[in-house]
Amino acid sequence: MTTSSRVVAQPAAKSIVGQLSLLDRFLPLWIFLAMAVGVGLGAIAPGIKDVFNALSIGTVSLPIAIGLLWMMYPVLAKVKYEELSKIADAWRQFSVSLALNWIIGPVVMFAMAWIFLPNEPGFRTGLIITGLARCIAMVLIWNMLAGGDSEYCAVLVALNSVFQIVMYSPLAYFYLKIVPDWLGFQGTVVQITMWAIAKSVLIFLGIPLAAGIITRFYFLNRKGREWYETRLMPRLGPTALIGLLFTIVVMFAMQGDRILAQPLDVLKVAIPLLVYFILMFFLSFGLSMAFKFNYEMAATQSFTAASNNFELAIAVAVGTFTIASQEALATVIGPLIEVPVLIGLVYVSLWLGRVAFGRQQTALGVTQ
């Protein structure tokens, strides 16, 4: 579709945000409101902590376990696992993506955590946990808005979903325990076993991953792709937000008194996250250009590497360190920062497409 320059000057920029669903567009607002409700609930009814602690399995309250599992399930039911066979068709691109997601990304987040939070072991651990949880949901939206390769993005999401089951626990143990020991940071490293992390991953990623795979293939076979993508997922997908917001309300109800006493804690975590998202985006874009990938591939690589699976990070932090921990609080701040930053990076990506790739159309099909 071609429009005049008069039309392009205004609506093109606005329509990027306009294409987001109401839930996605205002996700930071919903998270802020959930935080406020949680803090208010904790202040008005201090006994609420005892209620959640009483209904617990191990270190996780039963209501929160249900919320976490539901938060992950709709997201994982969206993933196109059937497209994993396409990996062999673009092994070079997938190799770069694996390096960005599972080597460079964790290293960058580890560095940000130690640079910005050297004396905050709880928040630092929460950031490292977030850096290891590679994006499997929102990246599809950013990639679509930026005009990336949708098929390649779908395969990357499927690959990261499966890869996390294998790699998350050993990498978390490596960056939380082994690397700090190498660097001489034993005095501040959190004492944690790999099994503690693996147990949280197996429960909060393994169960919903299995449920998502079963749901997808069962209904694809019974009802067909069109029904699944246009009827079931538009109804099931948004319910993940209920699980996320419920988890946040309870977490902040448990931590409300501490947050009110130390309001700058959110800012402490927000700054390294902001630097991380921007650094990973430009690093990935530069690497893609060095490998001479086209714009669509470069955009997909960059948004996949710059995004994180905050649902998994929250689940692991809560399951491993308890809901009232600094680690859990740090993971909740992730989506609060990621959503507005990644929307801004969509505009940057479209600009790079025009400047660096000579691309004449935006993701919206508007000639510029």
Short mmCIF file of the C-alpha atoms (twelve columns), coordinates in Angstrom:
data_MODEL
# 
_entry.id   MODEL 
# 
loop_
_atom_site.group_PDB 
_atom_site.id 
_atom_site.type_symbol 
_atom_site.label_atom_id 
_atom_site.label_alt_id 
_atom_site.label_comp_id 
_atom_site.label_asym_id 
_atom_site.label_seq_id 
_atom_site.Cartn_x 
_atom_site.Cartn_y 
_atom_site.Cartn_z 
_atom_site.pdbx_PDB_model_num 
ATOM 1   C CA . MET A 1   0.000   0.000   0.000  1 
ATOM 2   C CA . THR A 2   1.345   3.426   -0.914 1 
ATOM 3   C CA . THR A 3   0.295   6.689   0.640  1 
ATOM 4   C CA . SER A 4   1.216   10.291  0.114  1 
ATOM 5   C CA . SER A 5   3.932   11.934  2.173  1 
ATOM 6   C CA . ARG A 6   1.283   14.002  3.927  1 
ATOM 7   C CA . VAL A 7   -0.305  10.863  5.361  1 
ATOM 8   C CA . VAL A 8   3.009   9.228   6.248  1 
ATOM 9   C CA . ALA A 9   4.180   12.148  8.345  1 
ATOM 10  C CA . GLN A 10  1.694   11.441  11.117 1 
ATOM 11  C CA . PRO A 11  -0.099  8.140   11.321 1 
ATOM 12  C CA . ALA A 12  2.803   5.808   10.558 1 
ATOM 13  C CA . ALA A 13  4.518   6.434   13.866 1 
ATOM 14  C CA . LYS A 14  1.318   6.343   15.882 1 
ATOM 15  C CA . SER A 15  0.034   3.134   14.376 1 
ATOM 16  C CA . ILE A 16  2.908   1.034   15.719 1 
ATOM 17  C CA . VAL A 17  1.543   1.384   19.236 1 
ATOM 18  C CA . GLY A 18  -1.968  1.334   17.808 1 
ATOM 19  C CA . GLN A 19  -1.425  -2.183  16.455 1 
ATOM 20  C CA . LEU A 20  -0.829  -3.549  19.941 1 
ATOM 21  C CA . SER A 21  -3.809  -5.029  21.747 1 
ATOM 22  C CA . LEU A 22  -5.248  -3.006  24.610 1 
ATOM 23  C CA . LEU A 23  -3.676  -5.428  27.099 1 
ATOM 24  C CA . ASP A 24  -0.209  -5.277  25.529 1 
ATOM 25  C CA . ARG A 25  -0.289  -1.527  24.911 1 
ATOM 26  C CA . PHE A 26  -0.893  -0.721  28.556 1 
ATOM 27  C CA . LEU A 27  0.999   -3.631  30.133 1 
ATOM 28  C CA . PRO A 28  3.287   -1.320  32.167 1 
ATOM 29  C CA . LEU A 29  0.171   0.428   33.504 1 
ATOM 30  C CA . TRP A 30  -1.455  -2.872  34.523 1 
ATOM 31  C CA . ILE A 31  1.775   -3.896  36.261 1 
ATOM 32  C CA . PHE A 32  1.991   -0.556  38.086 1 
ATOM 33  C CA . LEU A 33  -1.628  -0.926  39.202 1 
ATOM 34  C CA . ALA A 34  -1.011  -4.511  40.373 1 
ATOM 35  C CA . MET A 35  2.017   -3.300  42.329 1 
ATOM 36  C CA . ALA A 36  -0.045  -0.529  43.930 1 
ATOM 37  C CA . VAL A 37  -2.879  -2.910  44.813 1 
ATOM 38  C CA . GLY A 38  -0.399  -5.353  46.329 1 
ATOM 39  C CA . VAL A 39  1.396   -2.705  48.393 1 
ATOM 40  C CA . GLY A 40  -1.955  -1.288  49.538 1 
ATOM 41  C CA . LEU A 41  -3.235  -4.746  50.444 1 
ATOM 42  C CA . GLY A 42  -0.121  -5.477  52.471 1 
ATOM 43  C CA . ALA A 43  -0.426  -2.171  54.323 1 
ATOM 44  C CA . ILE A 44  -4.159  -2.458  55.043 1 
ATOM 45  C CA . ALA A 45  -4.159  -6.171  55.902 1 
ATOM 46  C CA . PRO A 46  -0.721  -7.163  57.239 1 
ATOM 47  C CA . GLY A 47  -2.079  -10.604 58.122 1 
ATOM 48  C CA . ILE A 48  -2.365  -11.437 54.414 1 
ATOM 49  C CA . LYS A 49  1.239   -12.696 54.519 1 
ATOM 50  C CA . ASP A 50  0.283   -15.404 56.993 1 
ATOM 51  C CA . VAL A 51  -2.591  -16.499 54.762 1 
ATOM 52  C CA . PHE A 52  -0.345  -16.966 51.720 1 
ATOM 53  C CA . ASN A 53  2.362   -18.643 53.791 1 
ATOM 54  C CA . ALA A 54  -0.149  -21.088 55.268 1 
ATOM 55  C CA . LEU A 55  -1.276  -22.264 51.815 1 
ATOM 56  C CA . SER A 56  2.165   -23.346 50.677 1 
ATOM 57  C CA . ILE A 57  4.020   -26.218 49.072 1 
ATOM 58  C CA . GLY A 58  7.656   -25.947 50.031 1 
ATOM 59  C CA . THR A 59  8.694   -22.326 49.473 1 
ATOM 60  C CA . VAL A 60  5.821   -21.477 47.114 1 
ATOM 61  C CA . SER A 61  2.262   -20.691 48.190 1 
ATOM 62  C CA . LEU A 62  -0.336  -22.821 46.431 1 
ATOM 63  C CA . PRO A 63  -2.306  -19.835 45.033 1 
ATOM 64  C CA . ILE A 64  0.919   -18.417 43.600 1 
ATOM 65  C CA . ALA A 65  1.908   -21.775 42.121 1 
ATOM 66  C CA . ILE A 66  -1.424  -21.868 40.280 1 
ATOM 67  C CA . GLY A 67  -0.965  -18.274 39.112 1 
ATOM 68  C CA . LEU A 68  2.576   -18.937 37.870 1 
ATOM 69  C CA . LEU A 69  1.603   -22.080 35.992 1 
ATOM 70  C CA . TRP A 70  -1.335  -20.371 34.304 1 
ATOM 71  C CA . MET A 71  0.850   -17.370 33.466 1 
ATOM 72  C CA . MET A 72  3.155   -19.653 31.468 1 
ATOM 73  C CA . TYR A 73  0.623   -22.029 29.898 1 
ATOM 74  C CA . PRO A 74  -1.150  -19.759 27.348 1 
ATOM 75  C CA . VAL A 75  2.210   -18.320 26.261 1 
ATOM 76  C CA . LEU A 76  3.632   -21.784 25.579 1 
ATOM 77  C CA . ALA A 77  0.460   -22.920 23.807 1 
ATOM 78  C CA . LYS A 78  1.113   -20.179 21.203 1 
ATOM 79  C CA . VAL A 79  4.573   -21.452 20.249 1 
ATOM 80  C CA . LYS A 80  4.817   -23.110 16.814 1 
ATOM 81  C CA . TYR A 81  6.745   -26.234 17.799 1 
ATOM 82  C CA . GLU A 82  5.888   -27.854 14.483 1 
ATOM 83  C CA . GLU A 83  8.267   -25.458 12.718 1 
ATOM 84  C CA . LEU A 84  11.398  -26.606 14.547 1 
ATOM 85  C CA . SER A 85  12.268  -28.763 11.529 1 
ATOM 86  C CA . LYS A 86  13.131  -25.566 9.632  1 
ATOM 87  C CA . ILE A 87  16.303  -25.072 11.677 1 
ATOM 88  C CA . ALA A 88  18.382  -26.990 9.123  1 
ATOM 89  C CA . ASP A 89  17.364  -24.537 6.381  1 
ATOM 90  C CA . ALA A 90  19.120  -21.584 8.034  1 
ATOM 91  C CA . TRP A 91  21.770  -23.111 10.287 1 
ATOM 92  C CA . ARG A 92  24.046  -20.038 10.042 1 
ATOM 93  C CA . GLN A 93  21.342  -17.664 11.279 1 
ATOM 94  C CA . PHE A 94  20.271  -20.050 14.022 1 
ATOM 95  C CA . SER A 95  23.872  -20.450 15.168 1 
ATOM 96  C CA . VAL A 96  24.174  -16.679 15.541 1 
ATOM 97  C CA . SER A 97  20.874  -16.568 17.425 1 
ATOM 98  C CA . LEU A 98  21.939  -19.321 19.828 1 
ATOM 99  C CA . ALA A 99  25.203  -17.469 20.509 1 
ATOM 100 C CA . LEU A 100 23.332  -14.194 21.147 1 
ATOM 101 C CA . ASN A 101 20.706  -15.781 23.371 1 
ATOM 102 C CA . TRP A 102 22.695  -18.323 25.345 1 
ATOM 103 C CA . ILE A 103 26.241  -16.947 25.424 1 
ATOM 104 C CA . ILE A 104 26.329  -13.188 24.824 1 
ATOM 105 C CA . GLY A 105 23.006  -12.281 26.489 1 
ATOM 106 C CA . PRO A 106 23.729  -14.019 29.819 1 
ATOM 107 C CA . VAL A 107 27.271  -12.585 29.877 1 
ATOM 108 C CA . VAL A 108 25.969  -9.045  29.285 1 
ATOM 109 C CA . MET A 109 23.306  -9.346  32.005 1 
ATOM 110 C CA . PHE A 110 25.848  -10.851 34.408 1 
ATOM 111 C CA . ALA A 111 28.127  -7.878  33.750 1 
ATOM 112 C CA . MET A 112 25.288  -5.355  34.194 1 
ATOM 113 C CA . ALA A 113 24.237  -6.998  37.461 1 
ATOM 114 C CA . TRP A 114 27.712  -6.833  38.961 1 
ATOM 115 C CA . ILE A 115 28.532  -3.363  37.618 1 
ATOM 116 C CA . PHE A 116 25.329  -1.698  38.832 1 
ATOM 117 C CA . LEU A 117 24.518  -3.851  41.898 1 
ATOM 118 C CA . PRO A 118 27.849  -4.974  43.410 1 
ATOM 119 C CA . ASN A 119 26.497  -4.765  46.975 1 
ATOM 120 C CA . GLU A 120 22.951  -6.030  46.319 1 
ATOM 121 C CA . PRO A 121 23.206  -9.837  46.007 1 
ATOM 122 C CA . GLY A 122 19.424  -10.403 45.962 1 
ATOM 123 C CA . PHE A 123 18.663  -7.905  43.210 1 
ATOM 124 C CA . ARG A 124 21.789  -8.959  41.327 1 
ATOM 125 C CA . THR A 125 20.694  -12.595 41.357 1 
ATOM 126 C CA . GLY A 126 17.232  -11.588 40.137 1 
ATOM 127 C CA . LEU A 127 18.780  -9.782  37.169 1 
ATOM 128 C CA . ILE A 128 20.967  -12.760 36.275 1 
ATOM 129 C CA . ILE A 129 17.949  -15.069 36.445 1 
ATOM 130 C CA . THR A 130 16.086  -12.696 34.114 1 
ATOM 131 C CA . GLY A 131 18.986  -12.605 31.656 1 
ATOM 132 C CA . LEU A 132 18.941  -16.387 31.344 1 
ATOM 133 C CA . ALA A 133 15.207  -16.520 30.548 1 
ATOM 134 C CA . ARG A 134 15.155  -15.979 26.790 1 
ATOM 135 C CA . CYS A 135 12.065  -14.452 25.247 1 
ATOM 136 C CA . ILE A 136 9.330   -16.744 23.913 1 
ATOM 137 C CA . ALA A 137 6.244   -14.515 23.738 1 
ATOM 138 C CA . MET A 138 6.357   -10.728 23.386 1 
ATOM 139 C CA . VAL A 139 9.171   -10.943 20.826 1 
ATOM 140 C CA . LEU A 140 6.569   -12.079 18.272 1 
ATOM 141 C CA . ILE A 141 4.824   -8.722  18.699 1 
ATOM 142 C CA . TRP A 142 7.971   -6.588  18.488 1 
ATOM 143 C CA . ASN A 143 9.153   -8.549  15.467 1 
ATOM 144 C CA . MET A 144 5.826   -8.093  13.685 1 
ATOM 145 C CA . LEU A 145 5.780   -4.336  14.332 1 
ATOM 146 C CA . ALA A 146 9.360   -3.956  13.090 1 
ATOM 147 C CA . GLY A 147 8.732   -5.967  9.922  1 
ATOM 148 C CA . GLY A 148 11.002  -8.875  10.855 1 
ATOM 149 C CA . ASP A 149 10.851  -12.396 9.462  1 
ATOM 150 C CA . SER A 150 7.789   -13.917 11.140 1 
ATOM 151 C CA . GLU A 151 8.531   -17.536 10.176 1 
ATOM 152 C CA . TYR A 152 12.103  -17.352 11.410 1 
ATOM 153 C CA . CYS A 153 10.932  -15.679 14.618 1 
ATOM 154 C CA . ALA A 154 8.388   -18.442 15.253 1 
ATOM 155 C CA . VAL A 155 11.089  -21.101 14.886 1 
ATOM 156 C CA . LEU A 156 13.437  -19.173 17.197 1 
ATOM 157 C CA . VAL A 157 10.714  -18.967 19.836 1 
ATOM 158 C CA . ALA A 158 10.111  -22.716 19.600 1 
ATOM 159 C CA . LEU A 159 13.848  -23.397 19.774 1 
ATOM 160 C CA . ASN A 160 14.311  -21.193 22.856 1 
ATOM 161 C CA . SER A 161 11.322  -22.805 24.574 1 
ATOM 162 C CA . VAL A 162 12.800  -26.280 24.254 1 
ATOM 163 C CA . PHE A 163 16.385  -25.112 24.863 1 
ATOM 164 C CA . GLN A 164 15.430  -23.518 28.194 1 
ATOM 165 C CA . ILE A 165 14.442  -26.879 29.649 1 
ATOM 166 C CA . VAL A 166 17.974  -28.177 28.998 1 
ATOM 167 C CA . MET A 167 20.132  -25.089 29.528 1 
ATOM 168 C CA . TYR A 168 18.462  -22.849 32.105 1 
ATOM 169 C CA . SER A 169 19.403  -24.751 35.279 1 
ATOM 170 C CA . PRO A 170 23.089  -25.432 34.486 1 
ATOM 171 C CA . LEU A 171 23.588  -21.884 33.209 1 
ATOM 172 C CA . ALA A 172 21.919  -20.381 36.288 1 
ATOM 173 C CA . TYR A 173 24.171  -22.422 38.554 1 
ATOM 174 C CA . PHE A 174 27.176  -21.479 36.404 1 
ATOM 175 C CA . TYR A 175 26.535  -17.719 36.608 1 
ATOM 176 C CA . LEU A 176 25.305  -17.641 40.207 1 
ATOM 177 C CA . LYS A 177 27.878  -19.953 41.759 1 
ATOM 178 C CA . ILE A 178 30.810  -20.930 39.561 1 
ATOM 179 C CA . VAL A 179 31.676  -17.654 37.782 1 
ATOM 180 C CA . PRO A 180 31.578  -15.529 40.975 1 
ATOM 181 C CA . ASP A 181 33.929  -18.047 42.596 1 
ATOM 182 C CA . TRP A 182 36.307  -17.720 39.645 1 
ATOM 183 C CA . LEU A 183 36.229  -13.930 39.985 1 
ATOM 184 C CA . GLY A 184 36.761  -14.006 43.732 1 
ATOM 185 C CA . PHE A 185 33.267  -12.847 44.710 1 
ATOM 186 C CA . GLN A 186 32.559  -15.699 47.134 1 
ATOM 187 C CA . GLY A 187 31.606  -13.306 49.898 1 
ATOM 188 C CA . THR A 188 28.486  -12.039 48.146 1 
ATOM 189 C CA . VAL A 189 27.344  -14.964 46.015 1 
ATOM 190 C CA . VAL A 190 24.024  -16.583 46.914 1 
ATOM 191 C CA . GLN A 191 24.324  -20.121 48.264 1 
ATOM 192 C CA . ILE A 192 22.164  -22.210 45.948 1 
ATOM 193 C CA . THR A 193 22.197  -25.699 44.483 1 
ATOM 194 C CA . MET A 194 21.602  -26.532 40.847 1 
ATOM 195 C CA . TRP A 195 18.778  -28.876 41.878 1 
ATOM 196 C CA . ALA A 196 16.897  -25.989 43.546 1 
ATOM 197 C CA . ILE A 197 16.902  -24.114 40.231 1 
ATOM 198 C CA . ALA A 198 16.224  -27.231 38.173 1 
ATOM 199 C CA . LYS A 199 13.212  -28.097 40.333 1 
ATOM 200 C CA . SER A 200 11.663  -24.665 39.730 1 
ATOM 201 C CA . VAL A 201 12.358  -24.884 35.986 1 
ATOM 202 C CA . LEU A 202 10.903  -28.379 35.707 1 
ATOM 203 C CA . ILE A 203 7.759   -27.368 37.589 1 
ATOM 204 C CA . PHE A 204 7.114   -23.880 36.267 1 
ATOM 205 C CA . LEU A 205 8.414   -24.381 32.720 1 
ATOM 206 C CA . GLY A 206 8.180   -28.142 32.244 1 
ATOM 207 C CA . ILE A 207 4.532   -28.522 33.273 1 
ATOM 208 C CA . PRO A 208 3.134   -25.620 31.215 1 
ATOM 209 C CA . LEU A 209 5.452   -26.498 28.299 1 
ATOM 210 C CA . ALA A 210 4.043   -30.039 28.221 1 
ATOM 211 C CA . ALA A 211 0.508   -28.671 28.570 1 
ATOM 212 C CA . GLY A 212 1.135   -26.135 25.800 1 
ATOM 213 C CA . ILE A 213 2.523   -28.751 23.413 1 
ATOM 214 C CA . ILE A 214 -0.369  -31.145 24.107 1 
ATOM 215 C CA . THR A 215 -2.943  -28.371 23.708 1 
ATOM 216 C CA . ARG A 216 -1.434  -27.159 20.449 1 
ATOM 217 C CA . PHE A 217 -1.114  -30.495 18.669 1 
ATOM 218 C CA . TYR A 218 -4.412  -31.861 19.979 1 
ATOM 219 C CA . PHE A 219 -6.466  -28.913 18.738 1 
ATOM 220 C CA . LEU A 220 -4.466  -28.451 15.533 1 
ATOM 221 C CA . ASN A 221 -5.355  -32.044 14.646 1 
ATOM 222 C CA . ARG A 222 -8.962  -31.856 15.827 1 
ATOM 223 C CA . LYS A 223 -9.988  -28.307 14.848 1 
ATOM 224 C CA . GLY A 224 -7.357  -27.125 12.376 1 
ATOM 225 C CA . ARG A 225 -4.887  -24.230 12.363 1 
ATOM 226 C CA . GLU A 226 -7.369  -21.500 11.474 1 
ATOM 227 C CA . TRP A 227 -9.656  -22.321 14.414 1 
ATOM 228 C CA . TYR A 228 -6.682  -22.606 16.759 1 
ATOM 229 C CA . GLU A 229 -5.062  -19.318 15.723 1 
ATOM 230 C CA . THR A 230 -8.207  -17.217 15.249 1 
ATOM 231 C CA . ARG A 231 -10.645 -18.679 17.795 1 
ATOM 232 C CA . LEU A 232 -8.877  -20.424 20.680 1 
ATOM 233 C CA . MET A 233 -5.680  -18.405 21.136 1 
ATOM 234 C CA . PRO A 234 -7.342  -14.949 21.087 1 
ATOM 235 C CA . ARG A 235 -9.415  -16.180 24.033 1 
ATOM 236 C CA . LEU A 236 -6.784  -18.222 25.861 1 
ATOM 237 C CA . GLY A 237 -3.752  -15.967 25.302 1 
ATOM 238 C CA . PRO A 238 -4.891  -12.875 27.240 1 
ATOM 239 C CA . THR A 239 -5.650  -14.967 30.344 1 
ATOM 240 C CA . ALA A 240 -1.889  -15.248 30.926 1 
ATOM 241 C CA . LEU A 241 -2.022  -11.627 32.062 1 
ATOM 242 C CA . ILE A 242 -4.396  -12.630 34.866 1 
ATOM 243 C CA . GLY A 243 -1.807  -15.070 36.212 1 
ATOM 244 C CA . LEU A 244 0.951   -12.464 35.906 1 
ATOM 245 C CA . LEU A 245 -0.998  -9.679  37.614 1 
ATOM 246 C CA . PHE A 246 -2.250  -11.993 40.358 1 
ATOM 247 C CA . THR A 247 1.337   -13.060 41.053 1 
ATOM 248 C CA . ILE A 248 2.491   -9.436  41.175 1 
ATOM 249 C CA . VAL A 249 -0.319  -8.422  43.565 1 
ATOM 250 C CA . VAL A 250 0.630   -11.184 45.990 1 
ATOM 251 C CA . MET A 251 4.362   -10.535 45.697 1 
ATOM 252 C CA . PHE A 252 3.932   -6.851  46.476 1 
ATOM 253 C CA . ALA A 253 1.495   -7.611  49.273 1 
ATOM 254 C CA . MET A 254 4.246   -9.739  50.786 1 
ATOM 255 C CA . GLN A 255 6.913   -7.061  50.224 1 
ATOM 256 C CA . GLY A 256 4.863   -3.881  50.571 1 
ATOM 257 C CA . ASP A 257 6.342   -2.761  53.882 1 
ATOM 258 C CA . ARG A 258 9.888   -3.091  52.577 1 
ATOM 259 C CA . ILE A 259 9.054   -1.309  49.301 1 
ATOM 260 C CA . LEU A 260 7.504   1.629   51.173 1 
ATOM 261 C CA . ALA A 261 10.613  1.807   53.359 1 
ATOM 262 C CA . GLN A 262 12.987  1.624   50.357 1 
ATOM 263 C CA . PRO A 263 11.221  3.055   47.268 1 
ATOM 264 C CA . LEU A 264 14.481  3.440   45.340 1 
ATOM 265 C CA . ASP A 265 14.834  -0.336  45.048 1 
ATOM 266 C CA . VAL A 266 12.820  -0.329  41.816 1 
ATOM 267 C CA . LEU A 267 15.144  2.288   40.311 1 
ATOM 268 C CA . LYS A 268 18.216  0.276   41.306 1 
ATOM 269 C CA . VAL A 269 17.031  -2.643  39.187 1 
ATOM 270 C CA . ALA A 270 15.516  -0.553  36.383 1 
ATOM 271 C CA . ILE A 271 18.777  1.149   35.353 1 
ATOM 272 C CA . PRO A 272 20.827  -2.001  34.522 1 
ATOM 273 C CA . LEU A 273 17.776  -3.489  32.777 1 
ATOM 274 C CA . LEU A 274 17.454  -0.397  30.590 1 
ATOM 275 C CA . VAL A 275 21.140  -0.551  29.656 1 
ATOM 276 C CA . TYR A 276 20.879  -4.286  28.968 1 
ATOM 277 C CA . PHE A 277 17.917  -4.046  26.562 1 
ATOM 278 C CA . ILE A 278 19.490  -1.242  24.541 1 
ATOM 279 C CA . LEU A 279 22.973  -2.788  24.489 1 
ATOM 280 C CA . MET A 280 21.720  -6.217  23.390 1 
ATOM 281 C CA . PHE A 281 19.569  -4.709  20.638 1 
ATOM 282 C CA . PHE A 282 22.398  -2.719  19.033 1 
ATOM 283 C CA . LEU A 283 24.936  -5.485  19.562 1 
ATOM 284 C CA . SER A 284 22.639  -7.961  17.816 1 
ATOM 285 C CA . PHE A 285 21.859  -5.570  14.973 1 
ATOM 286 C CA . GLY A 286 25.551  -4.853  14.445 1 
ATOM 287 C CA . LEU A 287 26.417  -8.546  14.459 1 
ATOM 288 C CA . SER A 288 23.638  -9.270  11.960 1 
ATOM 289 C CA . MET A 289 24.960  -6.560  9.646  1 
ATOM 290 C CA . ALA A 290 28.482  -7.971  9.969  1 
ATOM 291 C CA . PHE A 291 27.139  -11.362 8.822  1 
ATOM 292 C CA . LYS A 292 25.321  -9.579  5.972  1 
ATOM 293 C CA . PHE A 293 21.844  -10.728 7.038  1 
ATOM 294 C CA . ASN A 294 18.956  -8.907  5.387  1 
ATOM 295 C CA . TYR A 295 16.859  -6.426  7.372  1 
ATOM 296 C CA . GLU A 296 14.080  -8.892  8.218  1 
ATOM 297 C CA . MET A 297 16.589  -11.349 9.681  1 
ATOM 298 C CA . ALA A 298 18.533  -8.622  11.506 1 
ATOM 299 C CA . ALA A 299 15.366  -7.269  13.143 1 
ATOM 300 C CA . THR A 300 14.304  -10.736 14.260 1 
ATOM 301 C CA . GLN A 301 17.742  -11.527 15.675 1 
ATOM 302 C CA . SER A 302 17.852  -8.224  17.556 1 
ATOM 303 C CA . PHE A 303 14.429  -8.374  19.181 1 
ATOM 304 C CA . THR A 304 14.856  -12.029 20.117 1 
ATOM 305 C CA . ALA A 305 18.193  -11.299 21.797 1 
ATOM 306 C CA . ALA A 306 17.040  -8.091  23.514 1 
ATOM 307 C CA . SER A 307 13.844  -9.565  25.017 1 
ATOM 308 C CA . ASN A 308 13.432  -11.852 27.994 1 
ATOM 309 C CA . ASN A 309 10.921  -14.398 29.255 1 
ATOM 310 C CA . PHE A 310 9.937   -12.549 32.428 1 
ATOM 311 C CA . GLU A 311 7.253   -15.135 33.221 1 
ATOM 312 C CA . LEU A 312 9.878   -17.853 33.632 1 
ATOM 313 C CA . ALA A 313 12.207  -15.541 35.567 1 
ATOM 314 C CA . ILE A 314 9.443   -14.689 38.048 1 
ATOM 315 C CA . ALA A 315 8.507   -18.347 38.440 1 
ATOM 316 C CA . VAL A 316 12.100  -19.472 39.068 1 
ATOM 317 C CA . ALA A 317 12.759  -16.612 41.518 1 
ATOM 318 C CA . VAL A 318 9.601   -17.342 43.491 1 
ATOM 319 C CA . GLY A 319 10.109  -21.109 43.443 1 
ATOM 320 C CA . THR A 320 13.772  -20.942 44.420 1 
ATOM 321 C CA . PHE A 321 14.052  -17.902 46.712 1 
ATOM 322 C CA . THR A 322 10.451  -17.451 48.013 1 
ATOM 323 C CA . ILE A 323 7.922   -14.837 47.005 1 
ATOM 324 C CA . ALA A 324 9.130   -12.244 49.534 1 
ATOM 325 C CA . SER A 325 12.716  -12.226 48.243 1 
ATOM 326 C CA . GLN A 326 14.674  -9.460  46.538 1 
ATOM 327 C CA . GLU A 327 15.296  -11.905 43.701 1 
ATOM 328 C CA . ALA A 328 11.555  -12.171 43.041 1 
ATOM 329 C CA . LEU A 329 11.069  -8.400  43.227 1 
ATOM 330 C CA . ALA A 330 13.855  -7.838  40.684 1 
ATOM 331 C CA . THR A 331 12.250  -10.193 38.169 1 
ATOM 332 C CA . VAL A 332 8.890   -8.383  38.412 1 
ATOM 333 C CA . ILE A 333 10.523  -5.090  37.464 1 
ATOM 334 C CA . GLY A 334 11.680  -6.680  34.166 1 
ATOM 335 C CA . PRO A 335 8.436   -6.388  32.153 1 
ATOM 336 C CA . LEU A 336 7.807   -2.944  33.605 1 
ATOM 337 C CA . ILE A 337 10.975  -1.712  31.856 1 
ATOM 338 C CA . GLU A 338 11.022  -4.054  28.859 1 
ATOM 339 C CA . VAL A 339 7.668   -3.157  27.312 1 
ATOM 340 C CA . PRO A 340 8.167   0.630   26.827 1 
ATOM 341 C CA . VAL A 341 11.842  0.190   25.890 1 
ATOM 342 C CA . LEU A 342 11.110  -2.438  23.227 1 
ATOM 343 C CA . ILE A 343 8.307   -0.300  21.763 1 
ATOM 344 C CA . GLY A 344 10.875  2.477   21.393 1 
ATOM 345 C CA . LEU A 345 13.327  0.065   19.779 1 
ATOM 346 C CA . VAL A 346 10.708  -0.837  17.158 1 
ATOM 347 C CA . TYR A 347 10.978  2.749   15.897 1 
ATOM 348 C CA . VAL A 348 14.776  2.509   16.012 1 
ATOM 349 C CA . SER A 349 14.661  -0.731  14.015 1 
ATOM 350 C CA . LEU A 350 12.470  0.801   11.315 1 
ATOM 351 C CA . TRP A 351 14.836  3.774   11.115 1 
ATOM 352 C CA . LEU A 352 17.840  1.446   10.772 1 
ATOM 353 C CA . GLY A 353 15.978  -0.401  8.036  1 
ATOM 354 C CA . ARG A 354 15.768  2.797   6.022  1 
ATOM 355 C CA . VAL A 355 19.251  4.139   6.826  1 
ATOM 356 C CA . ALA A 356 21.367  0.970   6.843  1 
ATOM 357 C CA . PHE A 357 19.394  -1.288  4.494  1 
ATOM 358 C CA . GLY A 358 17.743  1.207   2.154  1 
ATOM 359 C CA . ARG A 359 14.401  -0.301  3.048  1 
ATOM 360 C CA . GLN A 360 11.525  1.628   1.504  1 
ATOM 361 C CA . GLN A 361 8.631   0.231   3.504  1 
ATOM 362 C CA . THR A 362 7.886   0.006   7.194  1 
ATOM 363 C CA . ALA A 363 6.260   -3.001  8.806  1 
ATOM 364 C CA . LEU A 364 2.946   -1.224  8.210  1 
ATOM 365 C CA . GLY A 365 3.398   -1.226  4.465  1 
ATOM 366 C CA . VAL A 366 3.735   2.552   4.256  1 
ATOM 367 C CA . THR A 367 6.191   3.796   1.640  1 
ATOM 368 C CA . GLN A 368 8.545   6.447   2.988  1 
# 
